[in-house]
Amino acid sequence: MARSKFFCLALLATVAITSLTLYAKKHKPATTADQPQRALHALDRLTFGPRPGDVDTVTATGVDKWIDQQLHPESIDNSAMQARLAMYRTLQMSTREMVLEFPPTVLAKAVMDGKLPMPQGVYSRAIYAAAIDRVEAKQENKQNSNGEPASTGNVQMADTTGRQLARREAHGAVDALIVLPPDVRMQRILNLPVAEQHDLLQGIPYPKRQALLVGLTPQQRETVIALNHPEAVAQMELESAKLLRAVYSQRQLEEVLTDFWFNHFNIFVGKGPDRYLVTAYERDVIRPHVLGKFKDLLIATAQSPAMLFYLDNWQSEGPNSDAALGRPIGANAPYRRRPWTYPQQQANAQNTQKKRSGLNENYARELMELQTLGVNGGYTQKDVTEVARVFTGWTLDEPRRGGGFIFRPRLHEPGTKTVLGHQIKEGGESEGIEVLDLLARQPATARFISTELAQRFISDNPPQSLIDAMSKTFLNTDGDLREVLRTMFRSPEFWAPEAYRARVKTPFEFVASSLRATEADVSDPLPLLFVLNKMGEPLYGCQPPTGYSTKSDVWVNSAALLDRMNFGLALATNKLPGTTFDVEQLVSGAAPQTPAADDPYQAQLKLERALLAGNVSKQTHDTIEERIVAPESTAEFQGTMQAPNINVIAGLLLGSPEFQRK
């Protein structure tokens, strides 16, 4: 059976590989006057995928009117989305609040050493106590590792065995906790010794973990998670919110653009303090500017603590600056050489020779190559160095404690700089603003940004005529991104038959569109985040500044498509923890007059209409129909003969080549 199931999936994967490149050419919209087809095309590009009924709604509203609404997201009621996100408190916290509430190791150690006071709140004290216990355990293990080799191995083996036994006992106690009222359950957890808290929460099965969290307030849930890993709370909530917004937000274009611009100005969440900084980066830097002026977005990213840390500009020091030359600090100077160290270390540093950071060109290079001009934008290595000199002094105030942007004159390189043939007179922080304004107004920047937008919304190789029109709008409107998008959405190239289904979904787009198409209910996004990790697109997890590619050839291969098919089957057969799917509701919504479970052949036709608007090739239809004729090939996903077959059909359609395109 397993072999037969694999053959079915492999066959579909082969169908997908051969069909993906041909599908768009064979399935062109009839005419631009076909309003339902126009509505489907607009939904494919401006959202994370249509939901059942969306095509009818957009058609009734009018495609152009609906697009205009999406271009003004503030006019769209999104209160239901906000209610869904209310459980993630870190989304509204400042970076400093997050750092203090969910302490990194350096902060826990400062409290342990008496350099900072222990917080007074019940939940905060529990989180800090657990964090301090981990620091002490790590120090003890380090000391033991320096002892006698013979005894150390025995002690460590005994400790490991003891921990395993304690953990098994703690897991057994979970059942008793689950049945308690939430407040009583939380109090019992807090009353446990720190070591038992750790054993209780470490590695328990997913269903028990979820049952343990049911009914707890958002703060209580965060506390339970933070007892084991406080630094992961903000990242987990940020990733969960991104997925939920993509699936449920009514302001779909805003979400698509937030994802696009975050990818354009990419930050890797796994780089040190950026785990805490990315929440504010997306919320306060990216999201408010996605439909504004490009220059404002550029300045906001340049002054963002997340970007300053990610590309190391916070450490950049002018070779001829006061700091580099060791000139004495004036009485009123705001400069501190190492703002992340403790006060006594800072005082000692003034009496010793400083280690120079030197000029760092990372940000200057990526600013021109990836964020503005593009790799062929006409700049030279000399320009990179000059821009790097301009941005010396753009740094952070106490970065490891959530501090913000600050300009420090003592780090800034003095003198006039020349960028792209323009003289930048000495002016401290204002030099950077002048360079950003200069870059934002360049024709090369207009072309580069227009090309990237057209690639995201139209095809991997968009028509030059469209790029020219978008670039002209960019330059004429001082980089007004809403107007650039409006030019694209109103262009004949956007609605051309060649653009229809011309893009392959990224893993994130595929997962989000699957959840939207099936109207799945996501109660816990965490298992879905694991799926995205497996598919190669962990949210906020792209390490290089290039961001994730949206080009088809990056994501189209047999292994990747097999992963998508397996996900489609798992979703449709309700094998994804934290997500539920009602196939009967989906099928009856497509055609309520016919019972679905009684006729799987009719169910297939209805599901093709519901999930793919009927745009299914004969090859895909026949391949899936064979699974109805020979149901043993999908027996692993069945509990009975007929009704589960409908779920399997839905899963196979989600894995089809047609669903991979948009």
N, C-alpha and C positions, 0 to 999 in steps of 0.2 A: 504493500500500500504506500509506504513512504517513497519507494522508488517510483511508483506511478505518479504520486503527487509531485515529486521533483521533476518528472518528465513534463507534467502539465505546466509547471512554472517555467521550466527551461524553454519549452515551446513558445510560451507567451513572451519570454524575454527575447527570443529570436525574432518573433513577430515584431516586437517593439523596436529592436535595433534596426531592422530593415524598413520599418514603416515610419519612423520618426522623421527621416529626411524626406520622405515622399508625401507625408500626410497633408502638409500645408498646401502643396501644389494641387492635390486632388480634391481638397475640400475648401474651395473659395466661396466667400459670400456671393449670393446671386447678384445683387446690386446694392449700392449704398442706400437705395430707397427702401430696402427690406428692413423695416424698423426693428423687428425682433432680432435679426442677425446683427444689426448695428448695436443693439443693446447688449447682446452677448459679447461682442468684441470689446465694447467699452468696459463691461464688467470684468472680462478677462484681464485687461490691462490696468485699470484704475483701482482694482480691488485685489484681495488675496483669493479671488475665485467667487463665482456666483453661488448663491444659496437657492434652494428650490423656491420658485416664485419671483426671484429677483428680475428675471428677464421681463416678465409681465409687468412688474411694478415700474421698471425703468421705461419700458415702452409706453405705458400709460402716462407717466410723468412727462415723457419727451426726453430723448437721449441728450440733446444739447442742454436742456434745462437741468437735468440730473448732473451732468458734468460740471455745470456752473455751480451747483450746490456743493459738490465735492471740492471745488476750488475755493469755497468759503466755508471751511469746516465749523467755524464759530456759529454758523446759522443752523447746525444740525444738532438735535437733542441727543446727547450721549450719556444721559444720567444712568441708564442701566449698566453701561460699561463701568462707570465710576463706582457704582455699588458693588460690582463684581471684584473690583480692585481694592476695596476698602480693607480687606484682610491683610494687605501687604503694606505695613506701616512705613517701611523704609523708603517707599516711593516718594513720600513727602518730607523725609528727613534731610537736613543738611549733612554734608560729609562729616563735619565735626560731631554732630549728634550720633551718626552711625558708628563712628570710631569709638566714642565714649560708651555707647550702649552695647556694642558687640566688639569687645576689645581685641586687637591683635596681640601677639605675644609680647611685643615690646611694652605695651601699655600695662598688661597684666604683671609683667616683671617690675615695672615702676611702682605699682601698688604693693607688690610683694616686698620690695626693698624699702618701702616707706617714703618714696619720693612723691607719691600721689596718694590722696586719701581713698579709702574704700568707699564706694557709693552707698547711699543709705537705702534705696529702694529694695524691696524684698526680692524682686526678680533680678535686678541688677547685681545685688550681692551674690545671688546664687550663680549667675553667669561668671562673675569675676572669681568666685571661689573655685569653680570648676577649671577656669583658665589657669589660675595660680597653681592648682593641683597638677595640671599637665606640665607647667614649667618646672615645678619641683621634681616631678617624676623624670623629666628629661635630664635635669641636672644630676639626679641620683644615678641614672643609668650611665651618664657620662663619667661620673666618679667611679662607678663599679667597673667600667671598661678599662680604667687605668690601674686596676688592682691586679692580684695574682691570676694568671690565665686559667689555671686549673680550677680554682674555686669559682671564678666568675662564670664560666660556662655552666657549672652545676646550679649556681644561684639563678642565672637567667632562665635555665630550663625549668626550675622549680617555680619561678615567678610566672612563666608563661602557662604552665599547667594550672597554677592557682587561679590565674586570671580567666582561663577557659572554664574552669569549674564554677567560678563566681558568676561568669556571664550566663552559663546555662541555668544556674539557679535564678538569676535575675530575670531571664526570659520566661521562666516558669511563673514568676510573680506578675508578669504583664497581664495574664488572664484575669487575675484578681483585681487589678487596677482598672481594666477596661469597663467593668460593670458598674463602677462607682460614678456618681454624679461628677460633672466636669470640675467644679471647684474643689470638691473633696479629693478627686484624683490628683489635681495639681498640687494640693497641699501635701498629699502623701509623697509625691515625687520630691518636693522641696525638702521634706523632712528626712529624706534618706541621706546617709553619709555620701560625700562627694564621690568616692570610689564606686559606691553602689549605683549612684545616678549614672555614672559613665557606663557601667556594666549593663544597666537596664536598657540603655538606648543604643548600645553599640551593636549594629548588625542584626537587629530584629527583623523578621520577615515583613514584607511590605503590608500585607493586610493587618497585621497586629500594630504596625507603626501608625497606620491610618486610623485604626480604631482607638489608639491611645490619644490621638489628636482631636478626635471628633468632639465637638461641643465646646472646645477651649476658645477663649477670646484670642484675637490676633496677637496680643502681647504674650499671652500664655503659650501659644503655639511657637512663637519666635523663641521664647525662653527655653522650651523643651529642646528645640533644635540647637540653640546656642550652647546648651550645656555640653554638647559634644564638639561643636565646630562653630564658634561665634563668627569667624571671618567669612563663612559661607552663607550667612543669612541674607545679606544684602544682594549678593550675586544670584542666589536662588530665587529671591523675590523679583529681581529685575528680569531674569530670563522668563519666569512664569508669566509676568505681566506682559512681556513682549508677545509671547505666543497667544495669550488670551485676547490682547488687543487685535492681533491679526485676525483672529477667528470671529470675535463678537463686536468689535467697534463699528458704529454706524459711520464714522468718519474714516472710511477705508482709504481714500487717497492720502490723507494725512499720515496714516500708518505706513503705506507703501513708500511715501517720500521720506518719512523718518528713518525707515530701514535703508533707503537708498543713500541718504546723506550721511548716516552713520557709517555706512560702508565706504563712502567716498572719503570721509575724514576718520578713517578707522582708528580705533583704540583697542588694544588687547587687554581683556579684563584680568588675565592671569599674571600681569606684570606688577608685582608688589602692591603698593597702595592703590593702584588703579582698580583693584577689586572694590574699594570703597568709593572711588572717584567717578566711576562710569555712570552711576545712577544720576547724579547731578549733571553730568556731561550730556546725557541724552535728554533729560528733562528741561534743563535751563539753557543749554547751548544749541542743540540740534533742533528739537521739536518746535520751539517758538519761531524759528527762522526758515522753515522749509518752504514757505510761500512768500518770503520777504525778499529783501535785497541781498544779493550774493555777498557784497562787501561786508554787510553786518554779520552774516554767518561766518565769514572768513575771520573777522576780528574776534568774534566770540570764541571760535575754536583756538585761535592763537593765544588768547588769554586764559584758556581753560586749564585748570590744574591737571586734568587728566591728560591733555595733549602735551603740556609742558613736561610732565613726568614721563609719558610714554616715549617721546622722542628726545628726552634727555636735555632739553633746552634749559631746564631749571639749573643745571650744573655748568652751563656755558659761561666762560669767563674771558673777557677781553685781554689779549696778551699785554696791552699797555694800560690796562685799567688800574685804578688805585689799589685794588685787592691784589692783582698779580704782581705789582711792583712793591708791595709791602708798605705803602704809605700809611702813616698813622691814622687811626679812626678819629674823626673830630667828635667833639662832645655831643653834637646834635645829629650825628650821622645815624641813620636807621639800620645800617648794615650789621649783620651777624654772619660770620663766615659759614658756620654749620648750624642752621636754625633748628635742625632736628635733634641735636644733642642736648644734654641737660646743662643748666646754667653753669655749674662748676667746671664742666668740660669746656664750655665756651670761654670762660675766663682763662683757663689754662692754655687754650689754643692761642690766645693773643701773645703769650710769652714764649711760644715755640714757633719754629718755622712752619708755615702753612704748606700743605700739599696743593699744588695748583691743579685746577680742573682743566684749564686750557679752553680753547675755542672748540665748540662742538657744532658740527655742520649738519647733523641729522635732520633737524627741523627745517633748516633753510633748503636742503636738497628736496625733501619730500613736499615742502610748500610749493615749490615750482614744478617739480616733476609730476606729482600725483594730485595736487590740490588746485592748481591754477593753470599754468601754461601748457602742461603736458610734456612728454619726453622730447618731442620735436618742437618745442615752443620758442626756440631761438635764444635761450640763455646759455651761458658758458660756466665753466668751473670758477672763473673769477667772480661771476655774479653770485654763485653759491657762497663763496667765502665772504663777499661783501654783505650779503643778506645775513649771514651768520654773525658778522660783526655788529650789524644793526640790532639784532635781537639779544645781544648780551645784556644782562641785567633784568631780563624778563624771567622771573623766577617764582619760587613758592615760599610762603610763610609757614613754617612748621609743617612740611608735607606729610610726615608720619602721624600727625594729629589732626589731619583734615583741614589744614590751613589753605587759604586761597591765593590768587595771583597777587604778586607785589613786584614793583620795579625797584631794583637796588642800584643806585648810581655808581656805587663803588665797584660793581662788576662790569659796568658798561664800558665798551671800547670807545675812547674819545676820537674826535676827528671827523672829517667829511668822508662819506662813502659814495660809491658810484654803482648804481644798479640799473641794468638795461640801458646804459648811456645817460641816465638821469642822476644828477648830483643830489645827494641826501645830506643836507647840512646838519652839523652837530646839534642835537636837540633832545638827547635822552630818550625817554619813552616815546615821544612823538615821532621819532625816526621810524619806529616799527609801524605805527599807524599810517605814515606816509607811504611806506613800501607796500603795505597791504592794499591801500587804495590804488596805488600804481598797478599792482598785479591784477586787481579786480577789473580794471578798465582796459586791459590789453585785448586786442582782437584774438590773439592766440588762446586766451582764457575763455573768451566767448565761444570759440570753436570747440575747445576741449570739453567744456561743460555741456554744450549743446549735443555734442557727439555722445557723451556718456548717458545723457537723458534719453536720447533717441535709441540708443542700444538697449536701455532698460525697458522702454515702452513700445518699441517697434520691432527691431530685429538686431541680430549681431552685426549686420552690415547695413545701416540705414542709408537712405538715398542722400547724396550730397546736396541736392536741391533743398531738402528739408533742413539739413544742418546749416546751410547758408541762411535760410529764412529765420531760423531760431537764433543764430548768431547776430543777425541784424537787429532783431527784437531785443536781445541781451544788451547790445551796445546802445541802442536808442532809448532804452528805459533805465539805464544805469544798473543793469543786472537785476531787474525785477523778475524773480523766478516764477511768479504766478503768470505774468504775461508771456514768458518764454514757453511755459507749459500750455497756455491758451493757444499760442501760435501752433504748437505741435498738434493739439487735439482738434484744431479746426482745419488742419492741412489735408489736402487730398492724399498725401503719402500715408498719413495715419490710417485712413480708411481704405487704402488700396487693397485689392485682393491678395497681393503678395505679402501684406502684413498680417493677414489672418492666420492665426495659429502658427506664427513664424518663430515663436520663442519656446524653449524647453524650460520647465519650471526648475528652480533650484530645490534642494531638499526642503528648505524652510517653506517655500511657496507650495510645494507638493503636500506637505503635512497640513499646513493651514487650509489649503483649498480642499483637501479631503475631509477635514472636519467641518468646513462650511457646507460642502456639497451634501454631506450625509446628515447635517444638522445634529451632529454628535454633541452630547452634553459632557463637558470637561469639568470634573470636580477636583481633579488634582493634575496639574500639568507636568509634574516631575517625571513620570514614565515617558511622556512624549519628548521631554528634553533629552532623555537617554537615547531615544530613537534618533534624534537629530545628531547627537554625538556619533552614533554608529554610522549614520549616513554621510558623515564627513563635514557637517556644517554646524558645529556647536555654536549656540548664540553667543555673540561677543567674543568668540574664541579664535578669531583669525589673528595669528601672530604677526605676520608682516604688514606694513602700512598700506599695502595694495588693497586690502579688503578682499572679500570673497568675489570670485568671478561670477558673472551672470551669463557667460557664453555657454552655448549648448554642449560643445565638445568636452568641456570640463566635467560635466555631470552625466554624459551618456556613455555607459559601458554596461556589459552584461551583469557584472556583480552589483552595480548600483541599481539597475532596473530590477534585479531579483530582490534586492532589499526593499524596494518600493512595493513590489507585488506582495511580499511577505507582510509588510506593514498594512497594505490594503486589506488583506485577508484577516489579519489580527484585529484591525479596527472593525471590519464588518461582522466578524463573528464574536465580538465582545470579549476578546482576549487581551485587551490593553487595560491594565488596572487604572482606575481613576477616570475612565472614559466609557460612556455607554452610547449605543446606537440602536435605534428602533427601526428595523427595516420595514416592518408592516406600515408604520406611519409614513415612511418615505414613499413606498409603493402606492398606498391608498391615496396619498396626496397627489401623485402623478395621474392616477385614473381611478377614482373612488368607486366607480360602478362595477368593477370586476374584482372578485376575491383573489388575492395574490397567491396565498399558500396552495391553493387548489391546482394551479397551473403554472409550473416554473417557467414554461416557454413564454407565457404572457408576462410573467414577472420580469423576465429578461428584457423584453421590449420596453416595459414601463421603467425599469431601472436605467436602460439606455437613454430614455428620454429625460429622466430625472437627473442623472449624473452627467450626461454628455450632450444634452439637448438633441439627442438622436443622431449626432455626428459620429457614427460608428462604421468602420470599414467592414466589408463582407468577411474578410479574413479574420478579424477580431471576433465578429459575431459568431462565425462558424466554429472558431476555436473554443469559445466559451460554451456554445451550445453542446459541444461534444461532452463537456463535463456533466451536463444534465443527462445525456444518454448513458454515460459511464460514470456514475457518481462515486464509484469506489476510488477513483483517482484523487478525490478530495475528502476521503473518509476521515482523515485526521481532524478535519474541521467540523465534522458532523456529530450530532448526538442522535438524530432520527433521520428518516429518509428524505422528507420533502421540505419542511419549513426551513431547516438550516441550509438547504441547498440554495435558497433565495439569498441568504447572507453571503454564501460563497460566491454567487454570481455578482453581487455588489462588490465584493472584495476584488474579484478578477477584473471588473470594469475599472476600479480605481487603479489597478496595475497596468491597464491597457495603454498602448502608445497614444491613443487619442486623449486620455486624461493627463498625460505628461506634458501636453502642449497647452499654450495659452496665446 
